[in-house]
Amino acid sequence: MSLLPVLDAAAMREADRRTIESGLPGRELMEAAGRAACDAAEEAFGKMDGREVVVLCGRGNNGGDGFVVARILRGRGARVRAFTTGAPSTDDARANLDALEGLADDDDGLTVAPLDDARPLGNLHPDLVVDALLGTGSTGPLRDPYGALCAWMARQAAPVVALDVPTGLDASTGAAADGTVTARLTVTFAALKAGLLLGAGPRLAGEVVVAEIGIPAQVLADGAVAWRATDAWVAAHLPRRALDAHKYTAGRVLAIAGSRAFTGAAALATGAAYRAGAGAVVCCTPRSAAPTLDALRVEVMVDPQPETDDGTLAIMAYDAIVERLKAADAAVVGCGLGKTVETQRFVRALLRRLPIPTVLDADGLSSFAGHADKLADASAPLVLTPHTGELARLLGEEAPDLSDRLGLVRTLAARWDAVLLLKGMPSVVAAPDGRVFIGPPPQPALATAGTGDVLAGTIAGLLAQGTPPFEAAVAALHVGSAAAEWWGRDRAPEALLASDLPALYPYVLHARFGPPAAPAP
């Protein structure tokens, strides 16, 4: 599947219901889920034959999945202790508990016992713990016995495998209750859950494996609240240079960037545009910044412009830059421009004369603090790339409410009629038509100054080659993340510099996103 659907708790319940009503019994879904979880656990931690496993089961269907896991791991030779927090609340879970208890009657390697606190766990020191307590039903604070059981899991040296979602983690938002389970592996069923990707989810879920259990792909697609791109999807949306291309047909980028104090941002953005495949990059920058940018980025055609006393672009540069825009295929505005009043007036005026798709980043975005409604007046497609601080300034708030990150970006993209890429961990991209993508998994190496300038330049480079704005934003996120991951293969993440990212693009674009190999003759 070239796109991965992301569901919230309600959508997953609806997908289960539709599948069961179409004729696939819930117990078969539960059996498939439990078997897939066992396979993933043994793939991650080795065969369980002869090892001690504790399975903690709640009253709902997540507990039913746990009863299946206990039965299958016992069949594979593990010594299994299963505990249940009460009588099952669903028929499918009840049937699987009955089957497990029937086996336990004649098997001293399998025990099934109730518990209402952590004391029955005593001094157990298992080799593996399976969290099958609440799954997607986790919302709000953890009441006992769940809080006590989560605390017990936190004290264990053994890895914890969470079924569907770690107990305490909201499957829809990624909000985590105090004491939420920290899993080494989460086996989530049928589709990614939004809460595993947002908020505290990436930190608490560990490695996430999606297990196919029989729910039809169309049912999952119908319920998706967002999507995540795959390498195959990104590769299909990256431009390929024609055999007869030359520098002016390969994509022309105009960067309106830099100032006397911030030449590095312009150098990073323009270099990334080239590395993303643009054939020609021109940078309009203040006169005093031009010599430094010339030295930093020799491939860029630098066009010195009138400047303010502070070394930022002056309003007098307006006519020349508007003329320059006519010869470009895409623009990037804002990297290192500075925040002087005159320069901000220039940026707001320029927005109404844009003839080409444009990335508005950093100080370009800050020009619209208090004027965010004017973003919808742009004369060409916009890609906005704020971090949360810049978004707060646009909204005139101390801090934006990110409790519904997906809903927020979807609403603002429609309000501003622009593609909105909200940077963070994870980054989220929304289109004005309501499409929302969640970016790739967190890469700690990206937590360094200048990576946002690289991202903006990468998007501009893709836009200049004809990639549509939404697809360009999503693809640029994945290429940058892939470069950071490539760096981390044999180097410390914290040692990465922003300039290292575009230097890695030739490798990741070839190895991960290159065109498919020609079939053998």
Number of C-alpha atoms within 10 A of each C-alpha: 9 13 15 21 25 27 26 22 19 13 19 24 15 15 24 21 15 15 19 16 11 9 8 15 14 18 19 14 22 25 21 18 27 28 21 20 30 23 17 20 25 13 10 14 14 10 16 21 14 14 15 20 24 24 25 26 29 28 19 23 27 25 32 31 30 33 32 25 28 32 23 20 24 25 14 14 15 21 23 29 22 25 25 23 21 15 13 20 14 13 14 21 27 19 15 23 26 13 14 22 19 12 17 19 11 10 12 10 15 22 19 19 12 14 16 15 15 17 11 12 14 8 7 12 15 18 19 21 24 27 29 29 32 25 26 26 21 22 19 13 15 20 9 13 15 23 21 17 24 24 16 16 24 17 9 15 12 17 20 26 31 30 28 31 35 36 33 30 33 29 30 27 24 27 22 24 18 14 19 25 26 23 26 20 25 27 28 25 25 25 23 28 30 25 26 29 27 28 24 19 23 18 16 23 29 19 14 21 19 18 21 16 18 15 19 14 15 11 16 23 18 13 18 22 21 24 21 20 20 17 16 16 18 22 20 16 17 23 17 13 15 9 6 7 11 12 11 15 16 21 26 27 31 29 32 27 32 30 28 22 15 18 24 23 27 32 29 28 34 36 26 27 31 23 22 26 23 29 21 24 25 19 29 25 31 28 20 19 25 22 13 14 26 17 11 16 16 11 14 19 17 21 18 17 22 19 22 17 9 15 22 30 31 22 19 14 18 17 10 13 19 14 10 15 20 13 14 21 25 30 29 31 29 28 33 27 30 24 19 17 12 16 24 25 15 18 24 19 14 18 20 15 14 19 19 21 23 29 29 27 27 24 23 28 26 23 27 20 17 12 14 19 13 13 20 18 14 21 16 17 20 25 29 25 27 24 16 16 15 22 22 16 21 20 18 14 11 10 13 17 11 14 13 14 19 23 15 16 24 22 17 18 24 17 14 19 19 23 30 28 26 24 20 15 20 18 21 27 29 29 24 19 13 17 17 27 27 27 26 21 17 18 17 16 22 22 17 14 12 20 22 24 28 29 28 31 35 34 32 40 36 29 32 32 24 18 18 15 23 24 22 25 31 26 27 24 24 19 27 25 23 24 24 26 20 16 18 17 9 8 12 11 18 12 12 18 16 22 19 16 26 27 14 18 22 15 15 20 18 11 10 16 22 18 14 10 6 6 5 4 3
